[in-house]
Amino acid sequence: MTQFVWLWIPFTLLAAAGQVVRNAMQRGLTAQLGTLGATHIRFLFGFPFSLVFLGLILAVNGDRLSWPEPGFWAWLVVGGMAQILATALMLMAMNERSFVVTTAYLKTEAIQAAIFGFVFLSDHLTALKVAAIVIATIGVVITALRPDGMKGFGDLKPTMLGLVAAAFFALSAVGYRGAILNVTGVSFVTAASVTLVATLLMQSIVLSAWLIVRSPGTMSAIFRLWKPSMFAGFMGSFASLFWFLAFALTAAANVRTLALVEVLFAQAVAYYSMKQKISLREISGIALILIGVAMLVAS
């Protein structure tokens, strides 16, 4: 697999681009389904597509599936449940303070992923990569923070909610990588795809049960909107597959740092489609992101 390690870079870029499209689709459904309902479609409607992806991969590479190592299930639960908890905490933080401030806190995910990856998976990061992660993270925070959106920045409750949400997102990435590494005897592509199928199945069951108990009308609304939800589910599964492929090849911190280019994609969309001007502060933040990403890729 060593000769394919560099593929984590295009995999991450494809995943980030797919995530931007998925987010746009989910945003269009939020008004009708609510935030949790719109979030759930990426799991519920993404699961069938993950099965298709796995079937195609097995048909091409001829891998034979076997039962994963015992550690797979523990890491799978950590990754899947941490992602759900992180999403809930993120929404709570956004209710406390502005979207801008919450986004700044959430972008500490890459740094926390580096710590968790080192502690739990012994992922090695060179001093240059650590510096790249820190520089890129600072760039994103500078880009996210706006003078008119910083009211209450540093208040204890939203600060803790935002930082803990970022910690769970980081733990989720590390958990997924841990699960993938416990699928042995097959190619890294198959390992990533198997993990994706198992993750989406678990998340679909958990969130469906929650919505059926707490908001049964939301589940009915989701199925009524199955046509737009199918495309959102496809893009969600597509993006997740490439995230998992990247996690199979390198430390979660590397992937989540390079994923910060999503900010650049969003800036480009805002500039070209909405004619929003880019401020000097945003240009400075983008420059730091590019420097950090370039350092990471070069190392």
N, C-alpha and C positions, 0 to 999 in steps of 0.2 A: 504493500500500500504506500510505501515511502515515495515512490515515483509520482503518485497522484496527490501528494500533500498540498501542492500549490493550488489545486482546484478549489480549495476553500474560499479563495478570493472571488472567482466568478460566481460560485454558488451563493455566497453572501450577498453579492450585488444583485443577483436575480431574485433572491428572497426579499431583499429590501424593496426592490421595484414592485414585486408582486404584492407586498404588504401595503404599499401606497395605494394600489388599485383596490385591494380588499377593503381598506379603511374607507375609501371613497364610497364603495358600495354599501358598507355598513352604515355610514353616515346618512345615506339616503333612506335607510330603513328605520333609523332611530325614532323618528317622529311617530311612526305607526306601531313600532314594537317596544319602544323604550330601550334604554341603554343595555340592560341585561339581555333582553330578547334579541336585539340586533347583534350582540356579542355571541349569543348561543348559536346563531346560524352558521358561524364559521366551524363549529364543532359538529353540529347535527347534520348539516348538508355537506360538510367537508369529508365526513367519514366514508360515504360510499365512493367518493373519488379516490380516497387513500387506498381502498381495496383494489380499484382499477389500476392505480399506479403500481401497487405491489404485484398484481397479476402480470402486468406488462414487463416489469423488471425480472420476475422469475422466468417468464417465457423467453426473454432475451439472454439472460446469463446462465440459466439452467441450475441455479442454486436449489438445494433441497433444504427445506425448513426443518429445524429441530427445536426442542424445547429450550428456551433461553436459560442462562445461568441463574441461580437463585437470586442473586443481587439485582437482576433486571427488574423484578416486580417492585422492590423497595425504591429503586431509583425512579421508576415510572410513576409511582404514587407521589414521590417528592416533587418531580417535575410538573406533573399534571395538576396536582392540588395547589402547589405554590403559584402556578400561573393563575388559577381561579382566585386565590386569596389576594394575589397582587392586583388583579383587576378590580376586585371589590374595594381594596384599600385605596387604590388610585381614584376611584369614583368618590369615595368618602373625602379624600383630600381635596378634590376639585369642588366639592360642595362647601368645604370650609373656606377655601381661598380660590384665587383666580386660576384659570387654566394655565396661564403663563408661569406662575410661581410653582405650581405642581409639576409642570413639565421640566423645570429646572432641577427639582429634586430627583425626579425619575431618571434623569440622565446620569446620575451617579451609579447606575446599574453596572456599567462596564468595569468600574473600579471594584465594586463589590463582587462581581463575577470573578475577577482576578484573585481576590482573597479566598473566596469559596472554592474555586478550582484548585488553588494551591493546597488548601487545608484538606479537602475531601478526596481529590483525585490526583494529587501530587503533580498537577500541571505546572510545568516549568516556564517561567517568563523571564527573559533577559532584562537587564536594566534599561536597554533601549526600548523594549516593548512596553515596560512600565511607564517610561517617560512619554511614549506615544499615546498610551491610554489616558494619562493625566492631561496632556495637552489637548487632545481631541475632546475630552469631557469638558474642559474649561471653555473651549470654543463653542460647544453646544449650549452651555449655560449662558454664556454671553449673548448668543444668538436668541435664546429663548426669553431672557429677561428684558422687559421693556420698562422704562421709567413710570409709565402710567399703569403698569400691572404689578408693581412691587409692594403695594400696600399690604402690610401685615407680614412681609417677608421676615422670617426668623421667629414668628410666633410658634410657641411650643407645639400645639396640637397639629396644625397642618404640616409643620416641619417633620414631626415624628411620623405622621401618616405617610408623607411623601417618601421619606427615607426608608421606612419599613416596606412600603410598596416596592421601591427599587430593589431592596434586599430580596424580596420574594421573587421578583422577576429574574434577578441574578441567580438565585437558588434554583429557579425553574430551568434556566439554561444549563446550569451545571448538572441538574438532575437528569435532563434529557441526554446530555453527553454520557453520564454514568450509565444510563440504561442502554444506550447504543453500544457502548464498549462491552456490555455483558451479553450481547448477541454474537456468539462465536460460531466459527465453522462456515461462515458465509462471507460474501463480499461486503465492504462497507456500505455499498448502495442498498443491498438487501437489508442489512442491519438497521440502517436509517429508516427504510420503508416499513419494516416490521414494527419498529418503535412508534412510528407515526400512526399506524393503524391501531395499535393497542392504546395509545394516548387518546386519540380522538374518540374511540369507543368508550373509554372510561369517563372522559369529560362529558360526552353526550349523555351518558346514563346519569351522572351526578347532577348536571344542570337541568336535565329534563325532569328528574324527580323533584328537584327544588321548585321548578316553575309549576309543575302539576299541583304541588301542595300549596305553594304560596301565591301563585298567579296563574291559575288554569286558563284564563282568557288569553294570556300571552302565547301559550302553546297553540291554541286554536288559530290565533292571528298569524303565527309563524307559518303554519301549514297552508293558510289561505294565500300567503304571499310566497308560495313555493317557487314561482318562476324567477323573480329577481334573486331569491335566496339561493337558488341553485348556482348562479354565476358567482355570487359572493362566497359560497361554500367551495366552489372549484378553486377560486383564487386563493382562499385561505389554505386549502390543502396543498395547492401548488407552492405557495410561499413557505409553508411549514416543512414540506419535503426538502426544499433547498436549505432551510435553516438546519435541519437534521443532518443533511449530507455534509454541511460545513462543520457541524459539531463532531461528526465522526472523524474528521481529519485534523482538527486543531482545537486548542483550548477555547472554552466558551468566551473568555475575556477577549480573545482576538476577534472572534465573530461579532460580538456585541459592540466592539469598538468600531470595526469597519462598518457595521450597520448604521453608525451615526451619519453616514452619507444620505440616509433617508431625509435628514434635515435639508440637505442640498436639493434633493428631489422636490420636497415640499416648497422650498423657496423658489425653485424654477417654475413650478406650477402656479404659485401665487403671482409671480412676475409676468409670465406670459399669458395666463388665462384671466387673471383679475387685475392686471396692470398695476400691481402694488409696487411702490418704490422700495428699494433696498437701502437701508440707512447705513451710515458709516459704522455704527456699532455692529450691525449684522454682517457687514463686509469683514470687519475685524474677527468676528466669531467664525465666519466661514473660512477665513485664512488659517486660523488655528486648527480647525477641523481638518483641512487639507494637509497641513503640516503633520499633524498627528497621524493621519491615515497613511501619508507617504512614508513616514518613519516606520510605521507598523508593517506595511507591505515590504519595504526594503529590508527589514530585519528578518 
